[in-house]
Amino acid sequence: MNKEQLVEEVAKSGGFSKKNAEKAVTCVLDSILQALKDGREVQLVGFGKFEVRYRDARMGRSRATGEEVELPAGKVPVFTAGIAMKQALNAPKHRSTRG
């Protein structure tokens, strides 16, 4: 699902206009990004947690050429799924009882 599809789902499920749904989705994503830039984590109970971690420089391999390249140190975003999300994704599918 891309952002446009997410906006359509939010509009449909929330009864919003597409324009208002797009504003809402954009504001939520911008707010999460700004919190991460400010060094804060964002925890949405039941959904998951967004945070920034520091990764040391390391050696990697170029996909195009296969040669080793040094990957610089830097900050990387990390998402950890919440317990409720994990349970929802692993719940058994409801089976029809029709024969």
C-alpha positions in Angstrom: 0.0 0.0 0.0 1.4 3.4 -0.9 0.5 6.8 0.6 -2.2 7.5 -2.0 -3.9 4.2 -1.2 -3.6 4.8 2.5 -5.3 8.2 2.1 -8.1 6.5 0.2 -8.6 3.9 3.0 -8.6 6.6 5.7 -11.1 8.6 3.7 -13.4 5.6 3.2 -13.2 4.1 6.7 -13.3 7.5 8.5 -16.0 9.1 6.3 -13.6 12.0 5.4 -13.2 13.8 2.1 -10.0 12.6 0.3 -8.5 16.1 0.8 -9.0 16.0 4.6 -7.8 12.4 4.8 -4.6 13.4 2.9 -4.0 16.3 5.3 -4.5 14.0 8.3 -2.1 11.3 7.0 0.5 13.9 6.0 0.3 15.6 9.4 0.7 12.2 11.2 3.7 11.2 9.1 5.3 14.7 9.4 4.8 14.6 13.2 6.4 11.2 13.5 9.4 12.3 11.4 9.8 15.5 13.4 9.8 13.6 16.7 12.5 11.3 15.4 14.6 14.2 14.1 14.3 15.7 17.6 15.7 12.5 19.1 12.3 11.3 20.6 10.7 8.0 20.1 7.1 7.6 19.1 5.1 4.8 20.8 1.6 4.0 19.6 0.3 1.5 22.1 -1.0 -1.6 20.3 0.7 -0.6 17.1 4.4 -0.2 17.6 7.3 2.1 18.3 9.4 4.2 16.0 12.9 5.2 17.2 16.3 6.3 15.8 19.4 4.2 16.4 23.0 5.0 15.6 24.8 2.5 13.3 28.6 2.4 13.1 30.5 2.5 9.8 30.9 -0.9 8.3 31.9 -2.6 5.1 29.2 -3.6 2.7 29.0 -4.9 -0.9 27.8 -3.0 -4.0 24.8 -4.7 -5.5 25.8 -3.4 -9.0 29.5 -4.4 -9.0 29.9 -6.8 -6.1 32.9 -5.0 -4.8 33.3 -4.0 -1.1 32.4 -0.5 -0.2 32.5 1.4 3.1 29.1 2.3 4.4 29.2 5.5 6.6 28.1 5.7 10.2 24.7 7.3 10.7 21.3 7.3 12.2 18.7 4.8 11.0 15.0 4.7 11.7 13.7 1.5 13.4 10.1 0.3 13.8 9.3 -2.3 16.4 5.8 -3.9 16.2 3.6 -3.8 19.3 2.3 -7.0 20.9 -1.3 -6.3 19.7 -0.1 -6.0 16.1 1.9 -9.2 16.4 -1.1 -11.0 17.8 -3.4 -9.7 15.1 -1.0 -10.7 12.4 -0.6 -14.2 13.8 -4.3 -14.9 14.7 -5.8 -17.8 12.9 -7.9 -16.9 9.9 -11.6 -17.4 10.4 -12.8 -20.4 8.4 -16.2 -20.8 6.8 -18.3 -23.6 8.2 -20.1 -24.1 4.9 -19.5 -27.4 3.2 
